Amino acid sequence: MDFFRVLPRWAADHLELAAPVLLTPQALGKFSLEEIGFRKRIQNSYSALSLQLRVGVLFGLLGFNLFLLIRYFKCLKKSSFEEKKRVYQWWFYQPTFLLYALLRPLMVLVYTSFYSHPKLAKELGFEEDQNKNPDFFTNNQPPRNNEQPSEIHADFCVLGSGAGGAVVARELALLGHQVVILEEGPFVSIEQFQNLPTIERNRLLYRDGGMFSTMGLPPILLPTGRCVGGTTVINSGTCFRTPADVLSQWQDDYGLKNLTQEKLNPYFERVEAMLQVKPVAPEVFSENDKILQKGAARLGYEGFPLQRNVGACEGKGVCIFGCPTGAKLSMERSYLPSALSNGAKIYSLCKVNRLVVEGSRVIRIEAHWLNPATRKKESSVIIYPKNVIVSCGTLNTPLLLKKSRMARFSKALGRNLTIHPTCKMVGMFDEVVDGFRGVPQGSAITALEKEGVMFESVFFPPWLLAASLYQPPEVLREILFSYRHCAIFGFLVHDQGHGRVVKGWDGNPLVFYSLSKKEVALFQKGLAILGAIFFKAGAKKIYCATRCVHELTSPKQLDVFSKRKWKASDFESAAFHPLGTCRMGQDARNSVVDENLKIHDLDNAYIADGSVFPTSLGVNPQITIMSFATRLADHLHSISFSD
């Protein structure tokens, strides 16, 4: 599949020919394609995409040529700008989902490559503050471990260094156990990314450059981290405990009687103390949040500042690209340094191939070292653990278990995927908002809370905003060249477990997920409320993340969300919380782990990540994952001590 990793020359040529239509001559009047080095930028962006999107780009270009040939008997190279524009306009407004699926990867690639250029981003009003205190992180980072042994022995081997793996490793190390952590991604110090543009940080810290997408209606962007610290490095830092009604459902429907609030509260408290969890401070509360709260209050909705895992936050506004000051207490800033200072070892750029099982025990782990530059396989390493904790994340943990022939009799392995699908809306205001100054996700409102919808503020750099909206070129240009006047709000939906993860063509996860009718209805309600909030807050226009409704200028137009017949493929969506593919339960046929997170058919293998949760949470999951990992560490210590 390496053939698809490099953008073919013909495709680069055709992208340069197609770009003026997608970007508009007015946008190119500021910076030409040559001036920003567009060809090199699309090559870099393309190589970072997931395999599905790379293939999608190539088919999209073939489709553009085909449509031009059918209408004008000309290819892209021979067609005039007006001919390409007319074909693109026809293509853009086609209701057929297949035609949309051909076009969308082209839009994502062109917009991310063009609008991410630092000079253009600055022209639009987006300025990334450089870190003023580089020693802050340097003095608190995990020490590098450059060893690449061929054989490792340990009491506990933890696979993954994110919210689950880092926590269980630290707690076990504190209790005196010999712990080794294996991480596929690199260790990225703040010096390596603090002055990089956000698009470069995206490629450095995310799997598939943050451009991994589900297969289904609609295709949903599902980014995850691939670095020491996992997705905690690139999340917004929002912290919620597991909702009481979710725990009650787990007790009643899945027989998990010990998972009560009373028994879990001590673990929540330990995690929150370690992470210094507290509400967003007023001095870093963004104008974007203030607008959200103002509009919500005028409609009678209750709003509140979100709790976050931060120290002295300076409100740089780029949390999802790695904190440039080290204030966000992600795993590489909190649990991992503590784990290593208590004797644990972490090996980065170490990819696990499989776990070898004999009888009811994992006897060894086969892995290999990755080249830091090419990420290709180098030498092999064998790990001999007494116990193994799999913390590879909801998308990768089930694939590793399947490859290792574990949990073979469970019908739940790789199934029951939930992702908290989201949707958003952009509002245009007369006044300057500068929503990137301050915490990008600082507050929430309680509208539709009982129906399973959580409204939270968000904000993005121009390139990510462009890539996430399905808007006609002229409208998108208007949005981006008024970037400083934009506010962005969104919501996530407490979804049901109908997704599935399988091994893809390239060996990586392939995710199948479509919105259900219930979720479509909640998206309609959520967008109607967002629109009402925007107009009450004083927006002159709103722009919708949908295929069929692009721009609204009056509150009266919001009835489109109730009167029109909507379907799943009408929405643009992203998701950030994959859960459930190795769920807990009492029945080994319908679950993968028990309530102590032990894999049912094995004696020394456990899972500590979001894959174990029987349902979605309806809130950001990092505190839940970390609390369950803390609980697992205590359980493992207790049984080790008794043995």
KAZI-V781142 format. One record per residue. RES is the residue in one small letter. PHI is phi in whole degrees, 0 to 359 (NA if undefined). PSI is psi in radians with two decimals (* if undefined). BURIAL is b if it has 16 or more other C-alpha atoms within 10 Angstrom, else e. Layout:
res phi psi burial
RES PHI PSI BURIAL
RES PHI PSI BURIAL
This chain:
res phi psi burial
m NA -0.04 e
d 296 -0.42 e
f 303 -0.67 e
f 280 -0.12 e
r 285 -0.46 b
v 257 2.28 e
l 292 2.11 b
p 299 2.65 e
r 300 -0.74 e
w 299 -0.63 e
a 291 -0.69 b
a 297 -0.73 b
d 301 -0.80 e
h 289 -0.57 b
l 294 -0.67 b
e 295 -0.59 b
l 286 -0.58 b
a 276 -0.47 b
a 304 -0.76 b
p 302 -0.53 b
v 289 -0.73 b
l 288 -0.57 b
l 266 -0.43 b
t 79 2.53 b
p 300 -0.55 e
q 296 -0.72 e
a 294 -0.70 b
l 287 -0.23 e
g 294 -0.44 e
k 281 -0.85 e
f 219 2.17 e
s 283 2.85 e
l 300 -0.69 b
e 294 -0.69 e
e 296 -0.62 e
i 266 0.04 b
g 65 0.85 e
f 301 -0.71 b
r 298 -0.80 b
k 295 -0.64 e
r 292 -0.70 b
i 290 -0.56 b
q 296 -0.77 b
n 294 -0.76 b
s 295 -0.73 b
y 298 -0.78 b
s 295 -0.38 b
a 272 -0.21 b
l 289 2.77 b
s 293 2.81 b
l 301 -0.72 b
q 301 -0.76 b
l 288 -0.62 b
r 297 -0.80 b
v 296 -0.66 b
g 299 -0.68 b
v 299 -0.81 b
l 296 -0.76 b
f 292 -0.59 b
g 297 -0.72 b
l 294 -0.71 b
l 297 -0.67 b
g 296 -0.72 b
f 300 -0.79 b
n 298 -0.74 b
l 297 -0.77 b
f 295 -0.65 b
l 293 -0.69 b
l 296 -0.71 e
i 295 -0.72 e
r 273 -0.70 e
y 239 0.01 e
f 57 0.62 e
k 224 2.66 b
c 267 -3.14 b
l 303 -0.72 b
k 295 -0.58 e
k 265 -0.21 e
s 279 2.59 b
s 281 2.91 e
f 301 -0.77 e
e 295 -0.64 e
e 293 -0.76 b
k 296 -0.68 b
k 296 -0.76 b
r 295 -0.72 e
v 294 -0.72 b
y 297 -0.76 b
q 298 -0.74 e
w 300 -0.79 e
w 297 -0.80 b
f 301 -0.69 b
y 267 0.10 e
q 291 2.31 e
p 283 -0.28 e
t 294 2.21 e
f 296 -0.65 e
l 300 -0.71 e
l 293 -0.67 e
y 299 -0.77 b
a 296 -0.49 b
l 286 -0.60 b
l 278 -0.65 b
r 300 -0.77 b
p 300 -0.61 b
l 298 -0.78 b
m 299 -0.81 b
v 301 -0.82 b
l 295 -0.80 b
v 294 -0.79 b
y 291 -0.73 b
t 293 -0.63 b
s 289 -0.67 b
f 278 -0.95 b
y 282 -0.11 b
s 273 -0.11 b
h 298 2.25 b
p 304 -0.68 b
k 293 -0.72 e
l 291 -0.72 b
a 301 -0.70 b
k 294 -0.67 e
e 299 -0.61 e
l 283 -0.22 b
g 111 0.00 b
f 266 2.02 b
e 239 2.26 b
e 264 2.04 b
d 291 2.38 e
q 277 2.64 e
n 295 2.27 b
k 267 -0.13 e
n 223 1.22 e
p 296 -0.41 e
d 286 -0.31 e
f 303 -0.80 e
f 279 -0.71 b
t 304 -0.64 e
n 279 -0.07 e
n 230 0.41 e
q 261 2.70 b
p 297 2.40 b
p 296 2.51 e
r 290 2.54 e
n 236 1.78 e
n 268 0.08 e
e 292 2.59 e
q 224 1.24 b
p 291 2.84 e
s 265 -0.18 e
e 210 2.35 e
i 226 2.41 e
h 240 2.47 e
a 200 2.70 b
d 293 -0.80 e
f 228 2.26 b
c 248 2.12 b
v 254 2.18 b
l 260 1.72 b
g 117 2.55 b
s 236 0.44 b
g 273 -2.63 b
a 300 -0.57 b
g 275 -0.94 b
g 296 -0.78 b
a 298 -0.69 b
v 290 -0.86 b
v 295 -0.60 b
a 295 -0.79 b
r 296 -0.78 b
e 294 -0.69 b
l 291 -0.69 b
a 296 -0.70 b
l 300 -0.55 b
l 274 0.08 e
g 96 0.17 e
h 272 2.68 b
q 276 2.01 b
v 236 2.36 b
v 236 2.35 b
i 246 2.26 b
l 251 2.28 b
e 229 2.21 b
e 293 -0.64 b
g 280 3.03 b
p 274 2.82 b
f 276 2.14 b
v 244 1.93 b
s 281 2.83 b
i 296 -0.49 b
e 296 -0.47 e
q 283 -0.43 e
f 234 -0.16 b
q 297 -0.52 b
n 252 0.18 e
l 278 2.61 b
p 300 2.70 b
t 300 -0.56 b
i 295 -0.62 b
e 287 -0.65 b
r 297 -0.67 b
n 303 -0.81 b
r 290 -0.51 b
l 282 -0.67 b
l 256 -0.36 b
y 259 2.64 b
r 288 2.34 b
d 56 0.61 b
g 59 0.43 b
g 76 0.11 b
m 247 0.77 b
f 271 2.39 b
s 228 2.58 b
t 283 2.87 b
m 256 2.12 b
g 156 -2.90 e
l 245 1.92 b
p 275 2.96 b
p 296 2.28 b
i 242 2.18 b
l 295 2.27 b
l 224 1.33 b
p 281 2.50 b
t 222 2.74 b
g 278 2.63 b
r 221 1.48 b
c 191 2.96 b
v 296 2.12 b
g 108 -0.29 b
g 61 -2.59 b
t 291 -0.29 b
t 297 -0.42 b
v 291 -0.55 b
i 239 0.36 b
n 266 3.13 b
s 275 -0.10 b
g 83 0.15 b
t 286 2.37 b
c 234 2.12 b
f 230 2.51 b
r 284 2.83 b
t 298 2.18 b
p 301 2.54 e
a 299 -0.67 e
d 291 -0.50 e
v 291 -0.78 e
l 298 -0.69 b
s 297 -0.70 b
q 296 -0.71 e
w 296 -0.68 b
q 293 -0.79 b
d 283 -0.75 e
d 267 -0.40 e
y 238 0.06 b
g 71 0.38 b
l 267 1.23 b
k 292 -0.39 e
n 274 -0.08 e
l 268 1.16 b
t 260 2.78 e
q 301 -0.73 b
e 300 -0.73 e
k 281 -0.45 e
l 270 -0.37 b
n 306 -0.73 e
p 301 -0.59 e
y 287 -0.70 b
f 302 -0.78 b
e 295 -0.70 e
r 297 -0.77 e
v 294 -0.82 b
e 297 -0.63 b
a 293 -0.74 e
m 297 -0.63 e
l 266 -0.01 b
q 56 0.78 b
v 294 2.28 b
k 200 2.84 b
p 293 2.74 b
v 301 2.28 b
a 286 2.55 b
p 304 -0.60 e
e 289 -0.29 e
v 245 0.24 b
f 284 2.09 b
s 281 2.83 b
e 297 -0.55 b
n 302 -0.80 b
d 293 -0.69 b
k 297 -0.67 b
i 295 -0.78 b
l 303 -0.84 b
q 293 -0.64 b
k 296 -0.86 b
g 295 -0.70 b
a 295 -0.75 b
a 298 -0.66 b
r 292 -0.36 e
l 263 -0.01 e
g 87 0.22 e
y 270 2.50 e
e 274 2.33 e
g 240 2.81 b
f 203 2.62 e
p 288 2.49 b
l 281 2.66 b
q 274 2.46 b
r 219 2.71 b
n 266 1.40 b
v 224 2.68 b
g 269 -1.97 e
a 269 1.37 e
c 294 2.33 b
e 256 0.04 b
g 65 0.79 b
k 288 -0.34 b
g 83 0.20 b
v 233 0.67 b
c 307 -0.66 b
i 280 0.09 b
f 239 0.41 b
g 89 2.26 b
c 290 2.12 b
p 283 -0.16 b
t 248 -0.16 b
g 80 0.18 b
a 288 -0.60 b
k 288 2.18 b
l 271 1.13 b
s 288 3.08 b
m 299 -0.66 b
e 286 -0.11 b
r 251 -0.13 b
s 227 -1.35 b
y 288 -0.70 b
l 292 -0.77 b
p 302 -0.67 b
s 293 -0.71 b
a 299 -0.80 b
l 290 -0.61 b
s 290 -0.27 e
n 255 0.33 b
g 104 -0.14 b
a 290 2.74 b
k 237 2.48 b
i 238 2.33 b
y 242 1.92 b
s 271 2.95 b
l 53 0.76 b
c 235 1.93 b
k 259 2.18 b
v 279 2.28 b
n 271 -0.86 e
r 194 2.83 b
l 255 2.30 b
v 262 2.17 e
v 249 2.36 b
e 234 2.14 e
g 65 -2.08 e
s 246 0.40 e
r 226 2.54 b
v 280 2.13 b
i 259 -0.43 b
r 200 2.83 b
i 238 2.22 b
e 259 2.21 b
a 216 3.08 b
h 213 2.71 b
w 277 2.54 b
l 255 2.46 b
n 294 2.25 e
p 300 -0.54 e
a 272 -0.82 e
t 262 -0.28 e
r 61 0.39 e
k 267 2.81 e
k 296 2.36 e
e 246 -2.14 e
s 278 2.82 e
s 266 2.80 b
v 216 2.46 b
i 245 2.30 b
i 247 2.33 b
y 246 1.64 b
p 261 2.66 b
k 283 -0.56 b
n 218 2.64 b
v 231 2.40 b
i 242 2.03 b
v 271 2.08 b
s 226 0.84 b
c 274 -0.03 b
g 96 2.80 b
t 300 -0.53 b
l 274 -0.57 b
n 260 -0.49 b
t 301 -0.83 b
p 296 -0.56 b
l 292 -0.71 b
l 295 -0.72 b
l 296 -0.72 b
k 296 -0.77 b
k 297 -0.54 e
s 268 0.09 b
r 57 0.78 e
m 253 2.70 b
a 52 0.71 b
r 294 -0.46 e
f 262 0.12 e
s 270 2.29 b
k 280 -0.15 e
a 268 -0.25 b
l 297 2.10 b
g 82 -0.04 b
r 251 -3.06 b
n 62 0.47 b
l 292 2.26 b
t 241 2.68 b
i 222 -0.03 b
h 54 1.15 b
p 300 2.52 b
t 237 2.82 b
c 215 2.84 b
k 213 3.06 b
m 211 2.57 b
v 247 2.33 b
g 248 2.46 b
m 254 2.24 b
f 239 2.70 b
d 292 -0.68 e
e 278 2.77 e
v 287 2.29 e
v 258 -0.79 b
d 47 0.99 b
g 295 -0.21 b
f 279 -0.14 b
r 268 2.01 b
g 110 -3.06 b
v 291 2.20 b
p 288 -0.45 b
q 232 1.53 b
g 248 -0.23 b
s 208 2.92 b
a 218 2.88 b
i 229 2.78 b
t 261 0.15 e
a 302 2.37 b
l 63 0.31 b
e 301 -0.71 e
k 290 -0.35 e
e 269 -0.04 e
g 95 0.49 b
v 241 2.26 b
m 245 2.06 b
f 268 2.22 b
e 222 2.60 b
s 285 2.67 b
v 214 2.82 b
f 202 2.57 b
f 228 2.75 b
p 294 2.83 b
p 305 -0.74 b
w 296 -0.67 b
l 285 -0.61 b
l 298 -0.77 b
a 298 -0.77 b
a 291 -0.41 b
s 265 -0.02 b
l 246 2.36 b
y 262 1.56 b
q 231 2.59 b
p 303 2.60 b
p 308 -0.74 b
e 292 -0.67 e
v 291 -0.74 e
l 298 -0.72 b
r 299 -0.72 b
e 300 -0.75 e
i 298 -0.86 b
l 289 -0.62 b
f 278 0.03 b
s 241 0.50 b
y 306 -0.69 b
r 291 -0.26 b
h 258 0.13 b
c 265 2.52 b
a 238 2.61 b
i 229 2.25 b
f 234 2.71 b
g 211 -3.13 b
f 209 2.72 b
l 241 2.68 b
v 246 2.34 b
h 286 1.58 b
d 272 2.96 b
q 264 2.79 b
g 276 1.37 b
h 242 0.20 b
g 268 2.95 b
r 213 2.52 b
v 243 2.25 b
v 228 2.97 b
k 285 2.23 b
g 275 -3.10 e
w 299 -0.56 e
d 259 0.20 e
g 89 -0.16 e
n 270 2.94 e
p 298 2.46 b
l 238 2.09 b
v 251 2.20 b
f 254 2.15 b
y 201 2.30 b
s 227 2.58 b
l 294 2.40 b
s 277 2.98 e
k 299 -0.65 e
k 296 -0.75 e
e 291 -0.62 b
v 300 -0.77 b
a 297 -0.68 b
l 291 -0.61 b
f 299 -0.75 b
q 300 -0.84 b
k 296 -0.74 b
g 298 -0.77 b
l 293 -0.65 b
a 298 -0.72 b
i 291 -0.74 b
l 302 -0.78 b
g 299 -0.74 b
a 297 -0.71 b
i 298 -0.80 b
f 301 -0.88 b
f 294 -0.64 b
k 294 -0.52 b
a 279 -0.14 b
g 108 0.25 b
a 294 2.47 b
k 268 -0.40 e
k 213 2.70 b
i 229 2.59 b
y 238 2.26 b
c 259 2.53 b
a 272 1.13 b
t 223 2.86 b
r 280 -0.43 b
c 246 -0.38 b
v 240 2.05 e
h 254 -0.84 b
e 221 2.26 b
l 236 2.48 b
t 239 0.01 b
s 211 2.53 e
p 302 -0.49 b
k 297 -0.47 e
q 283 -0.16 e
l 292 -0.25 b
d 293 -0.14 e
v 299 -0.47 e
f 282 -0.28 b
s 253 -0.55 e
k 272 -0.57 e
r 283 2.59 e
k 275 2.00 e
w 258 2.61 b
k 229 2.90 b
a 304 -0.70 b
s 287 -0.06 b
d 282 -0.26 b
f 257 2.61 b
e 263 2.22 b
s 219 2.70 b
a 225 2.84 b
a 212 2.64 b
f 225 0.03 b
h 228 1.16 b
p 294 2.31 b
l 215 2.74 b
g 99 0.00 b
t 279 -0.09 b
c 223 0.98 b
r 293 2.72 b
m 286 2.68 b
g 173 2.98 b
q 272 -0.50 e
d 266 2.05 e
a 295 -0.34 b
r 282 -0.49 e
n 243 0.23 b
s 209 3.01 b
v 247 -0.64 b
v 234 2.77 b
d 272 -3.05 b
e 289 -0.18 b
n 265 0.16 b
l 70 0.30 b
k 277 2.35 b
i 295 2.28 b
h 306 -0.79 b
d 265 0.24 b
l 230 2.68 b
d 263 -0.36 e
n 228 0.46 b
a 232 2.31 b
y 226 2.87 b
i 234 2.33 b
a 225 1.40 b
d 198 -3.04 b
g 291 -0.17 b
s 292 -0.30 b
v 277 -0.21 b
f 283 2.29 b
p 294 -0.48 b
t 221 3.00 b
s 289 2.90 b
l 259 -0.48 b
g 83 -0.01 b
v 217 2.93 b
n 301 2.35 b
p 263 -0.02 b
q 297 -0.65 b
i 294 -0.68 b
t 297 -0.81 b
i 300 -0.81 b
m 291 -0.62 b
s 291 -0.70 b
f 292 -0.58 b
a 293 -0.67 b
t 297 -0.77 b
r 298 -0.70 b
l 298 -0.76 b
a 300 -0.75 b
d 298 -0.72 b
h 296 -0.79 e
l 297 -0.68 b
h 295 -0.70 b
s 294 -0.71 e
i 283 -0.52 e
s 293 -0.70 e
f 294 -0.72 e
s 292 -0.60 e
d 294 * e
